[in-house]
Amino acid sequence: MVINKGKIKQLHADTGAAGFHVVYLGENGFPVGFGAIQKLILISKALIAEGASITVINRKGKFRPEDDIQIDTEGYYEGIHYLYTSQSIYRPQSFLARNWQKLKGMYREFKYLRRRKKEGKLDAAIVSCYGFVHVFLYRLYSSWLGIPLVYNYVEMAKVLTSRQGFFTRINDYLFEKFLIPSMDGAFPISEVLIRRFKTLAPQKQSLKIPIIGEFDKFDIEVEAPPRDYFAYCGALVYREVVDFILSAYDQVEDGGTVDMHLILGGGSMDDYNGLLAYIQTLKKKDQIKVFRNVPHAEIPKHYKPAKALLIPLRDTLQDAARFPHKIAEYVASGNPMISTQFGEVAHYFTDGENALIAEDYKVELFAEKMQFILDHPEDAKAIGWRGKSLGLDVFNHLSYGPKILDFLQSLSKK
C-alpha cells in the first residue's frame, strides 16, 4: 500500500494556530487503516472545521518495510497533524528492538505532551486503546497535566471473540473495572455502551457519537461493472459472518448473473487460503471474488456499483454494543443495505423504508432480502436513496463538530 506523499503535507512546524487543542492517544498506524482510524479522521476533521487543532500521536511503529507504506514520522494528513514519537513507522523484527522502540516512544510521547501543555497548546485528550498499562499512563499524564481524558468507547472489549486469551481477559477486566470509571467523559457509539458507561461511571458525562461518514467521497462517477454483484466488506477474523453471507448467497436464485464480492482485511495468509479453499466447495464458487486489503481510498469504487451492501449483525452483546463504521459508508453509496434487526441498526433503520432488515440472524431470512433486490430493482434503488438521505441527516461527520467541541470544552473548564 502506498500513500501519496503529495496528499500528505509534510509540515514540521508547530501547530500553534489559535483555538482548542486536542490530542488523540492510543492508536497506531495513522493515517492508514479502516474503522477505528477512519472514525479518528472524521472526528478530527469535524473538530478542525470548528476551529480546533488536532494532533494524533503514534507511540510506536506498526508497519513492515515490505508493506510499502510511504509516510513521514511527522506531517499532516487531510489537515490533521500526526506524529510518531517512536521516530519510525516500522515495527522492528527483534524483541529487544521492539521493546526499545516502545520505551523510546512512550518517553517522547510524554515529553511532547508536557511541552505542549507548557506552551498552552493542550486542552483535552481522546484515548482509543484497550491496553491497561498504556491507558493507565494516559490517566496519570492527564491528571498531572490538568487536561480531561475522554474515552472513545466503540466496543465492549471483554465480549470480543478476538480477545479471549488469559492475560487479555485479565487486562480487559482491570480496564473496565478501574480505567473506564476514571475517565472524565466518553464518546459511546451505541445505546448499549451509553448504558454501560452510566453503570461504570454514573457521575461522568458522555456524548453519543454513532457511526459517521464523509458522504462527499462517495459522490463519484463509476463505470457499470461487467457483471452485477453484492458486496460485503469486513475483517477476515469475522469468518463466521463471511460464511453466513456465502451460505445466503448460495440460496439466491440469480440465474448465474450476479456475483458476490468479498472485500476483506486483516487475517493471516492461512486464514485467507482457508477461505479460498472453502469457496471452492460452494456451488457458486466461480461467481465469488475476494479482494484483500483494499486501500480505503479505493473503497467507494467497490461500493458504488454494487446491487446491495451486506452487513448481518448477530444477536450477541458484541454486535449490540458495536456499530460498524462501514454502515455509514454503505448508505453513503446510495445503494441498499441488507442487515439484521439487532443492535444499533434497529435504532436507525426500518425494513423496506431505508434498508432491508432480516428479522433474525438466519441464512434463509437474509437470503430472502438478497432475493428481493434482484426481484424488485426499482424498489431496491429507492430504498438505497432513502438510506442515503437518512445517513446525511444523522451520520454526517460535520454535524457532530459543534457537539464534540462543546463537550470537550465543558470538561476542560471543570
C-alpha positions as CSV (number, residue, x, y, z in Angstrom):
1,M,0.0,0.0,0.0
2,V,1.3,3.4,-0.9
3,I,0.0,6.7,0.5
4,N,0.6,9.5,-2.0
5,K,3.0,11.9,-0.3
6,G,1.5,14.7,-2.4
7,K,-1.6,14.3,-0.4
8,I,0.2,14.5,2.9
9,K,1.5,18.0,3.6
10,Q,4.9,17.4,5.1
11,L,4.8,20.3,7.6
12,H,7.0,20.0,10.6
13,A,6.2,23.4,12.1
14,D,4.4,23.6,15.4
15,T,0.6,23.5,15.3
16,G,0.3,26.9,17.1
17,A,-2.9,28.1,15.5
18,A,-5.4,29.8,17.9
19,G,-8.2,27.6,19.1
20,F,-8.9,24.5,21.2
21,H,-6.1,21.9,21.1
22,V,-6.8,18.2,21.2
23,V,-4.5,15.2,21.2
24,Y,-5.6,11.7,20.1
25,L,-3.8,8.9,22.1
26,G,-3.7,5.1,21.8
27,E,-3.9,4.5,18.1
28,N,-1.0,3.3,15.9
29,G,-0.7,3.3,12.2
30,F,-2.3,6.7,11.4
31,P,-3.3,7.6,8.8
32,V,-3.6,4.0,7.4
33,G,-6.4,1.9,8.4
34,F,-10.2,1.2,8.4
35,G,-12.9,1.5,11.1
36,A,-11.1,2.9,14.1
37,I,-8.6,5.1,12.1
38,Q,-11.4,6.3,9.8
39,K,-13.5,7.4,12.7
40,L,-10.5,9.2,14.2
41,I,-10.0,11.0,10.9
42,L,-13.6,12.1,10.8
43,I,-13.9,13.2,14.4
44,S,-10.7,15.2,13.8
45,K,-11.9,16.8,10.6
46,A,-15.2,17.7,12.3
47,L,-13.3,19.4,15.1
48,I,-11.0,21.2,12.7
49,A,-14.0,22.6,10.9
50,E,-15.0,24.2,14.2
51,G,-11.6,25.8,14.6
52,A,-9.9,23.3,16.8
53,S,-6.4,21.8,16.2
54,I,-5.7,18.1,16.4
55,T,-2.6,16.0,16.8
56,V,-2.6,12.2,16.6
57,I,0.2,10.7,18.5
58,N,1.5,7.2,17.5
59,R,3.9,5.9,20.2
60,K,5.2,3.0,18.1
61,G,5.7,1.8,14.6
62,K,3.3,-0.7,13.1
63,F,4.2,-1.4,9.5
64,R,6.7,-3.8,7.9
65,P,9.2,-2.5,5.3
66,E,7.6,-4.8,2.7
67,D,4.2,-3.1,3.2
68,D,5.5,-0.1,1.1
69,I,3.9,2.5,3.3
70,Q,5.3,5.9,2.4
71,I,4.6,8.4,5.1
72,D,6.9,10.5,7.2
73,T,7.2,10.2,11.0
74,E,5.5,13.7,11.3
75,G,3.3,15.5,9.0
76,Y,-0.3,16.4,8.1
77,Y,-3.0,14.2,6.6
78,E,-6.1,16.0,5.3
79,G,-5.4,18.8,7.8
80,I,-4.7,16.5,10.8
81,H,-1.3,16.8,12.4
82,Y,0.2,13.4,13.3
83,L,3.4,12.3,15.0
84,Y,5.3,9.0,15.5
85,T,7.2,9.5,18.8
86,S,8.9,6.2,18.1
87,Q,10.7,8.1,15.2
88,S,9.9,5.2,12.9
89,I,6.7,4.0,11.3
90,Y,8.1,0.4,11.2
91,R,7.8,-2.4,13.7
92,P,11.2,-3.8,14.4
93,Q,11.6,-7.6,14.0
94,S,13.7,-8.3,17.0
95,F,12.3,-8.5,20.5
96,L,14.8,-6.1,22.0
97,A,14.5,-3.5,19.2
98,R,10.7,-3.6,19.5
99,N,10.7,-3.0,23.3
100,W,13.4,-0.3,23.0
101,Q,11.2,1.4,20.4
102,K,8.2,1.2,22.7
103,L,10.1,2.7,25.6
104,K,11.5,5.5,23.5
105,G,8.1,6.2,22.0
106,M,6.5,6.4,25.5
107,Y,9.1,8.7,26.8
108,R,9.0,11.0,23.8
109,E,5.2,10.9,23.9
110,F,5.2,12.2,27.5
111,K,7.8,14.9,26.7
112,Y,5.7,16.1,23.8
113,L,2.6,16.3,25.9
114,R,4.4,18.2,28.6
115,R,5.9,20.7,26.2
116,R,2.5,21.3,24.5
117,K,1.0,22.0,27.9
118,K,3.7,24.4,28.9
119,E,3.1,26.3,25.6
120,G,-0.6,26.5,26.3
121,K,-1.4,24.2,23.4
122,L,-3.0,21.2,25.1
123,D,-6.7,21.4,26.2
124,A,-8.0,17.8,26.0
125,A,-7.1,14.2,25.1
126,I,-9.2,11.5,23.5
127,V,-8.0,7.9,24.0
128,S,-8.8,4.9,21.9
129,C,-7.0,1.9,23.3
130,Y,-7.7,-1.3,25.4
131,G,-4.2,-1.7,26.9
132,F,-4.5,-1.3,30.7
133,V,-0.9,-0.2,31.2
134,H,-0.9,2.4,28.4
135,V,-4.2,3.9,29.3
136,F,-3.3,4.0,33.0
137,L,-0.3,6.1,32.0
138,Y,-2.5,8.3,30.0
139,R,-4.7,8.7,33.0
140,L,-1.7,9.7,35.1
141,Y,-0.5,12.1,32.4
142,S,-3.8,13.8,32.0
143,S,-4.2,14.2,35.8
144,W,-0.7,15.7,36.1
145,L,-1.1,18.0,33.1
146,G,-4.6,19.1,34.2
147,I,-6.5,18.1,31.0
148,P,-9.6,16.0,30.6
149,L,-9.2,12.4,29.2
150,V,-12.2,11.2,27.1
151,Y,-12.6,7.6,26.2
152,N,-13.7,6.8,22.6
153,Y,-16.0,3.9,23.6
154,V,-16.7,1.9,20.4
155,E,-16.7,-1.7,21.6
156,M,-17.0,-3.7,24.8
157,A,-13.6,-5.3,24.9
158,K,-14.4,-8.1,27.3
159,V,-17.0,-9.7,25.0
160,L,-15.0,-9.6,21.8
161,T,-14.4,-13.1,20.5
162,S,-10.9,-12.0,19.3
163,R,-9.9,-11.1,22.9
164,Q,-10.1,-14.4,24.8
165,G,-6.5,-15.1,25.9
166,F,-5.9,-15.5,29.7
167,F,-3.8,-12.3,30.1
168,T,-6.0,-10.4,27.6
169,R,-9.1,-11.2,29.7
170,I,-7.3,-10.0,32.9
171,N,-6.4,-6.8,31.0
172,D,-9.9,-6.2,29.9
173,Y,-11.4,-6.9,33.4
174,L,-9.0,-4.4,35.0
175,F,-9.6,-1.9,32.2
176,E,-13.3,-1.9,32.7
177,K,-13.3,-2.0,36.5
178,F,-10.7,0.7,37.1
179,L,-9.9,2.7,34.0
180,I,-13.3,3.3,32.3
181,P,-14.7,4.7,35.6
182,S,-11.7,7.0,35.9
183,M,-12.3,8.8,32.5
184,D,-13.5,12.3,32.6
185,G,-16.1,11.5,29.8
186,A,-16.8,9.2,27.0
187,F,-17.9,9.0,23.4
188,P,-20.1,5.8,23.3
189,I,-21.1,4.6,19.9
190,S,-24.2,2.7,20.9
191,E,-27.1,2.7,23.3
192,V,-25.6,-0.4,25.0
193,L,-22.4,1.4,25.6
194,I,-24.2,4.5,26.9
195,R,-25.9,2.4,29.5
196,R,-22.7,0.6,30.3
197,F,-20.8,3.8,30.9
198,K,-23.6,5.1,33.1
199,T,-23.2,2.0,35.2
200,L,-19.4,2.2,35.4
201,A,-19.2,5.9,35.8
202,P,-22.6,7.2,37.0
203,Q,-21.3,10.7,37.7
204,K,-19.5,11.2,34.4
205,Q,-20.8,12.7,31.2
206,S,-21.0,11.1,27.8
207,L,-21.8,12.1,24.2
208,K,-23.0,9.6,21.8
209,I,-21.1,9.6,18.5
210,P,-22.6,7.0,16.2
211,I,-21.0,5.9,13.0
212,I,-20.1,8.9,11.0
213,G,-19.2,9.3,7.3
214,E,-17.8,11.7,4.8
215,F,-20.5,11.5,2.2
216,D,-18.8,13.6,-0.4
217,K,-16.2,10.9,-1.0
218,F,-19.0,8.6,-2.3
219,D,-20.4,11.1,-4.8
220,I,-18.3,9.7,-7.7
221,E,-18.9,8.5,-11.2
222,V,-18.1,4.9,-11.9
223,E,-18.4,2.7,-14.9
224,A,-21.0,0.0,-14.9
225,P,-19.3,-3.3,-13.9
226,P,-19.2,-6.2,-16.4
227,R,-21.4,-8.2,-14.0
228,D,-23.8,-7.2,-11.2
229,Y,-22.7,-8.1,-7.7
230,F,-23.5,-8.0,-4.0
231,A,-20.7,-6.8,-1.8
232,Y,-19.6,-7.4,1.8
233,C,-16.7,-5.5,3.5
234,G,-15.2,-6.7,6.8
235,A,-12.3,-8.2,8.7
236,L,-11.3,-11.8,7.9
237,V,-11.4,-12.5,11.7
238,Y,-15.2,-12.4,11.3
239,R,-15.1,-15.7,9.4
240,E,-18.5,-16.8,10.9
241,V,-20.1,-13.8,9.2
242,V,-18.4,-14.4,5.9
243,D,-19.6,-18.0,5.9
244,F,-23.1,-16.8,6.8
245,I,-23.1,-14.4,3.8
246,L,-21.8,-17.1,1.4
247,S,-24.5,-19.5,2.6
248,A,-27.2,-16.9,2.0
249,Y,-25.8,-16.1,-1.4
250,D,-25.8,-19.8,-2.3
251,Q,-29.6,-19.8,-1.8
252,V,-30.3,-16.8,-4.0
253,E,-31.8,-17.6,-7.4
254,D,-29.9,-15.3,-9.7
255,G,-29.6,-17.4,-12.9
256,G,-25.8,-17.2,-12.6
257,T,-25.8,-13.4,-13.4
258,V,-25.0,-11.8,-10.0
259,D,-21.6,-12.2,-8.4
260,M,-20.5,-11.9,-4.8
261,H,-17.6,-9.6,-3.9
262,L,-15.9,-10.1,-0.5
263,I,-13.7,-7.1,0.5
264,L,-11.7,-8.4,3.4
265,G,-8.9,-7.0,5.6
266,G,-6.6,-8.5,8.2
267,G,-6.1,-12.1,9.0
268,S,-3.1,-14.3,8.2
269,M,-2.3,-16.0,4.9
270,D,-3.5,-19.3,6.4
271,D,-6.9,-17.7,7.1
272,Y,-7.1,-16.3,3.6
273,N,-6.1,-19.6,2.0
274,G,-8.6,-21.4,4.2
275,L,-11.4,-19.2,3.0
276,L,-10.4,-19.7,-0.7
277,A,-10.4,-23.4,-0.2
278,Y,-13.9,-23.2,1.4
279,I,-15.2,-21.2,-1.5
280,Q,-14.2,-24.0,-3.9
281,T,-16.7,-26.2,-2.2
282,L,-19.7,-23.9,-3.0
283,K,-21.9,-24.3,-6.0
284,K,-21.4,-20.6,-7.0
285,K,-17.7,-20.7,-6.5
286,D,-17.0,-19.2,-9.9
287,Q,-19.2,-16.2,-9.1
288,I,-17.4,-15.3,-5.8
289,K,-14.5,-12.8,-5.9
290,V,-12.3,-11.9,-3.0
291,F,-10.4,-8.6,-2.7
292,R,-7.9,-8.5,0.2
293,N,-6.5,-5.4,2.0
294,V,-8.1,-2.9,-0.4
295,P,-6.8,0.7,0.3
296,H,-9.5,2.7,2.0
297,A,-9.3,5.3,-0.8
298,E,-10.5,2.6,-3.2
299,I,-13.5,1.5,-1.2
300,P,-16.0,3.9,-2.8
301,K,-15.2,2.3,-6.2
302,H,-16.3,-1.1,-4.8
303,Y,-19.4,0.1,-3.1
304,K,-20.8,2.5,-5.7
305,P,-21.7,-0.1,-8.4
306,A,-22.9,-2.8,-6.1
307,K,-26.5,-4.1,-6.2
308,A,-26.6,-4.1,-2.4
309,L,-24.2,-4.0,0.5
310,L,-24.3,-6.6,3.2
311,I,-23.7,-6.5,7.0
312,P,-25.5,-9.2,9.0
313,L,-25.3,-8.4,12.8
314,R,-25.6,-11.3,15.2
315,D,-27.9,-11.5,18.3
316,T,-24.9,-11.1,20.6
317,L,-23.7,-8.5,23.1
318,Q,-20.6,-7.9,21.0
319,D,-22.7,-6.9,18.0
320,A,-25.3,-5.0,20.1
321,A,-22.5,-2.9,21.6
322,R,-20.7,-2.0,18.4
323,F,-21.8,-0.1,15.3
324,P,-19.7,-1.0,12.3
325,H,-18.2,2.1,10.6
326,K,-18.9,0.6,7.2
327,I,-22.6,1.1,7.6
328,A,-22.2,4.9,7.2
329,E,-20.2,4.3,4.1
330,Y,-22.7,1.7,2.8
331,V,-25.6,4.2,2.9
332,A,-23.3,7.0,1.6
333,S,-23.0,5.0,-1.7
334,G,-26.8,5.3,-2.2
335,N,-27.2,1.6,-2.6
336,P,-29.5,-0.5,-0.4
337,M,-28.0,-2.1,2.7
338,I,-29.1,-5.5,3.9
339,S,-28.7,-6.2,7.7
340,T,-30.5,-7.8,10.6
341,Q,-32.8,-6.5,13.3
342,F,-30.2,-6.2,16.1
343,G,-28.1,-3.5,17.8
344,E,-27.9,0.0,16.5
345,V,-29.4,-1.0,13.1
346,A,-32.7,-1.4,14.8
347,H,-32.5,2.1,16.3
348,Y,-31.9,3.8,12.9
349,F,-33.2,1.7,10.1
350,T,-36.7,0.4,9.0
351,D,-37.1,-2.6,6.8
352,G,-38.4,-1.7,3.4
353,E,-38.1,2.0,4.1
354,N,-34.4,2.9,4.2
355,A,-32.8,-0.6,4.3
356,L,-33.7,-4.3,4.0
357,I,-33.7,-5.8,7.5
358,A,-34.0,-9.5,8.2
359,E,-35.9,-10.2,11.4
360,D,-33.4,-12.7,12.7
361,Y,-29.8,-13.9,12.1
362,K,-30.9,-16.8,9.8
363,V,-29.4,-17.7,6.5
364,E,-32.8,-18.2,4.8
365,L,-34.2,-14.8,6.0
366,F,-31.1,-13.0,4.9
367,A,-31.3,-14.7,1.5
368,E,-34.9,-13.5,1.1
369,K,-33.7,-9.9,1.4
370,M,-31.0,-10.5,-1.2
371,Q,-33.6,-12.1,-3.5
372,F,-35.8,-9.0,-3.0
373,I,-33.0,-6.8,-4.5
374,L,-33.0,-8.9,-7.7
375,D,-36.8,-9.3,-8.0
376,H,-37.6,-5.6,-7.3
377,P,-34.8,-3.5,-8.7
378,E,-36.7,-0.2,-8.7
379,D,-37.9,-0.6,-5.1
380,A,-34.4,-1.5,-4.1
381,K,-33.0,1.6,-5.7
382,A,-35.5,3.8,-3.9
383,I,-34.7,2.1,-0.6
384,G,-31.0,2.8,-1.2
385,W,-31.6,6.5,-1.8
386,R,-33.8,6.8,1.3
387,G,-31.0,5.2,3.2
388,K,-28.5,7.8,2.0
389,S,-31.0,10.6,2.9
390,L,-31.1,9.2,6.5
391,G,-27.3,9.0,6.6
392,L,-26.9,12.6,5.5
393,D,-29.3,13.6,8.4
394,V,-27.8,11.5,11.2
395,F,-24.3,10.2,10.2
396,N,-22.7,13.3,8.5
397,H,-19.4,13.9,10.4
398,L,-19.5,17.7,10.1
399,S,-22.8,17.9,12.0
400,Y,-21.0,16.4,15.1
401,G,-18.2,19.0,15.2
402,P,-20.0,21.6,17.4
403,K,-21.3,18.9,19.8
404,I,-17.9,17.3,20.2
405,L,-16.2,20.7,20.7
406,D,-18.7,21.9,23.2
407,F,-18.4,18.6,25.1
408,L,-14.6,18.8,25.3
409,Q,-14.6,22.5,26.3
410,S,-17.1,21.8,29.1
411,L,-14.9,19.1,30.5
412,S,-11.8,21.3,30.2
413,K,-13.4,24.0,32.3
414,K,-14.1,21.8,35.3
